[in-house]
Amino acid sequence: MPILVATALKKSFGPLHVLDGVHLSIEQGERVGLVGINGSGKSTLARILAGVDVADSGSLASPRDTKVAYLPQNVLLPDSLSVRQIVLQGLGAWDEACRRHESLSDAIRRGDGDLTELVERQAAAAADVERHGGWNQAHRVESILGHIGLKHLEAPVETLSGGDRRRVALAQLLVSAPHLAILDEPSNHLDVSTITWLEKYLVETYQGALLMITHDRTLLDRVVTRTLEIENGRLHSYPGGYESFLEAKSERLLLEARTEANRQNFLRRELEWLRRQPKARTGKQKARIQRVEEAVATRALPTERTVKLAIDSIRSGKTILELHDLALEIGEKTLASGLTWWMTAGDRVGIIGPNGVGKTTLLRCILGQMAPSAGKVVMGKNTQIAYFDQHRSDLDENESVFENVAGPRSHVDLAGRRVDVHAYLERFLFSGPQIRQPVRGLSGGERARVALAKLLSHGANLLILDEPTNDLDVATLGALEELLLEFDGCVIVVTHDRWFLNRVATTILSFESDAKVVPYAGNYDAYCLQRQRQQADEKDRSAISKAPPPIVSRPKKGLTYAEQIELEGLFDRITLAEEKVEALEKQLADPALYSTRREEIPQLHVQLSQAKEQVGALTSRWEELELKRETTVDPKS
């Protein structure tokens, strides 16, 4: 049964038709994702479905008493209320019943009024609490607040950052358990662990229907059962998550391309026939002419506009970036200590960790914007950095798109040739009057594209990107990923986008407990596998340390027959394992790998790590057996 039905929705802003007859039906309990390029109308459609905005025409229908909750990109919360008060507003009737029960309980303890009447009213309040979810609701609220990362629950909202305000609004929505939740970029400002929890909560716990707009393709792929794409004012529906959407859209575009090619071929043949025919024609010929006229009148499908990214790569020196025994502190808090790490040619490093642990602080230290508490940063003589700031602080709000990107320049150097600034900006989907529009009037996604255009207009060999995926649509994210994969220099990126890290990263730098920053070879999935192995090993060691000591008997000296056979073969096994390590290191040192087989790099790093572990394990076993052999007692002595 549908929870919401939209029929023939239309919405225009001046001459721009954002929604052009959109039809949509969402079933009870269905999980729906909504994608499309920035400016295509995703947020506009969400606001109309949530009742925040009104369509120019069309209709909405839903069952009576349907509860719809909406998380906008920019939340507005009352500054005077605390975090807890706002979140509990999501349980309006339950919260009111709890407060009424508490007030009546206090009155009974004080003996205020008629005791019989107070007890009856207290029982009625308790019944209302049970009817609206029971007393365990408080535990559910505390659990959601903890997982979302809200700690100072009595703090007034006016003291919170924009990211924390979104967390409060998200917690309020989840607590309210609506029949339909409409979430616009719910993963913005959330760290990986919180996004992973949200993903699991939406799949396993949340019972209502869901419409989710997000650039987080992993979240889309794991949560939604149907993907909608808004394109040129129309809505296309595809079964499954993001990966299924890509496959189905590819098939649709191929079909549309074949249909258009057939139409063009038909027109060409028929027009040639018409030009050869005399003016007097039979009725049959007139019908043929009518078919031609209908084909001419049919509109060709508009070409999808896509961002085209490129950057001039500058040759790097032998030293790119080195960190030696680095320590970072903010006030009395130690963020990192003893970090020693260096970049090699082709490295693309993803930095991850919870919010507030020091990821951006590390970038500022690398950029020379602050000094480390200890240790040093060594930058190569030929290293030239291009930096993408998550706050877009290098953009002047009052200047136009053109002025922000080009300044006094009339052209930019791109791929060895000069490109006019207007043509350059068209690569980022800016054209006509929009190029002269002040940045303050742009959407978040458009600002991100301006920042990218400015960043890529200068050559570099080290790109440092702080949360580049925020506000970008999935098509632009794909273009950015392709740019980074083809880039000849190095990349450092702070992001919570797991899909992005899996495609781009060759190394993960993870901020962990006790101010440790640990490098892991490979992409995000490889990092997760290595962390799982580490945690399993730690669990095994903990179990061994807690186990009762074994009964000690006099050890038998010397090797068993099986151990003698094992020892004889160990040297050859160690040699083979060392040869495997050498072969993998040789592959990773080959420059051709980074230009022709980039997709193999993460797996090669994982294989190298495993091969080194095997060498270490075999060597330790060889030493153990050799020591045991040397202690063999001669039975004649």
Secondary structure, 3 states (H helix, E strand, C coil): CEEEEEEEEEEEECCEEEEEEEEEEEECCCEEEEECCCCCCHHHHHHHHCCCCCCCEEEEECCCCCCEEEECCCCCCCCCCEHHHHHHHHHHHHHHHHHHHHHHHHHHHHCCCCHHHHHHHHHHHHHHHHHCCCCCHHHHHHHHHHHHCCCCCCCEHHHCCHHHHHHHHHHHHHHHCCCEEEEECCCCCCCHHHHHHHHHHHHHCCCCEEEEECCCHHHHHHHCCEEEEEECCEEEEEECCHHHHHHHHHHHHHHHHHHHHHHHHHHHHHHHHHHHCCCCCCHHHHHHHHHHHHHHHCCCCCCCCCCCCCCCECCCCCCCEEEEEEEEEECCEEEEEEEEEECCCCCEEEEECCCCCCHHHHHHHHCCCCCCCEEEEEECCCCCEEEECCCCCCCCCCCEHHHHHHCCCCEEEECCEEEEHHHHHHCCCCCHHHHHCEHHHCCHHHHHHHHHHHHHCCCECEEEEECCCCCCCHHHHHHHHHHHHHCCCEEEEECCCHHHHHHHCCEEEEEECCCEEEEEECCHHHHHHHHHHHHHHHHHHHHHHHCCCCCCCCCCCCCCHHHHHHHHHHHHHHHHHHHHHHHHHHHHHCHHHHHHCHHHHHHHHHHHHHHHHHHHHHHHHHHHHHHHHHCCCCCCC
